[in-house]
Amino acid sequence: MTDEQKDLEYVMDKYGRTINGLIASMLGSPSERDDIFQEIFLLYYTKELHFEDEGARRSWLIRTAINLCRSANRSPWFKFRDGEEFDADTLMSPEDRDGESELWQALCMLKEKYRLPLYLHYFEEIPLLEIAKVMKLSEGAVKMRLKRAREKLKLELESVKNETETEAEAHEREREYLIH
């Protein structure tokens, strides 16, 4: 195995989950996510990149993921794909879905400008300064987006919870009807 291949393996092991989660928070289609994920690490492997430190490497990967996802969202192919819809349940593993499905559904309802800083800060624990750099915003702007995102997420969670309760009530009525 060459040094470049070892480096790629190291980077994929270290940042793969972060990048995959970021892509998942921006794109709903599993196949689209896989394509973007592969493209990011192919770019990393084929370009001769040199980074000052791990933070710079992670920032490059995140920025590249954001740019590729935005490009995919703008493409006609992405907008007119048949049979693939955004599904919050595809963002997490089956064992996580039970407890966090409502959170992911609510998160998916937020606009990207709120969803990205929330995801990066709270799920990936990336410092505000690095998020600001990656999103090309001031640190104050990131703080404000996080504040607004938390407010909007709270409203979305209440909405999702109400929908879930309504569905549960409907299932209960249907069950009662079938029993009697």
HELIX and SHEET records of a PDB file:
HELIX    1   1 ASP A    3  MET A   26  1                                  24    
HELIX    2   2 PRO A   30  THR A   46  1                                  17    
HELIX    3   3 GLU A   54  ARG A   74  1                                  21    
HELIX    4   4 PRO A   76  LYS A   79  1                                   4    
HELIX    5   5 ALA A   88  LEU A   91  5                                   4    
HELIX    6   6 PRO A   94  MET A  109  1                                  16    
HELIX    7   7 GLU A  112  LEU A  118  1                                   7    
HELIX    8   8 TYR A  119  PHE A  123  3                                   5    
HELIX    9   9 LEU A  128  MET A  135  1                                   8    
HELIX   10  10 GLU A  139  ILE A  179  1                                  41    
END                                                                             
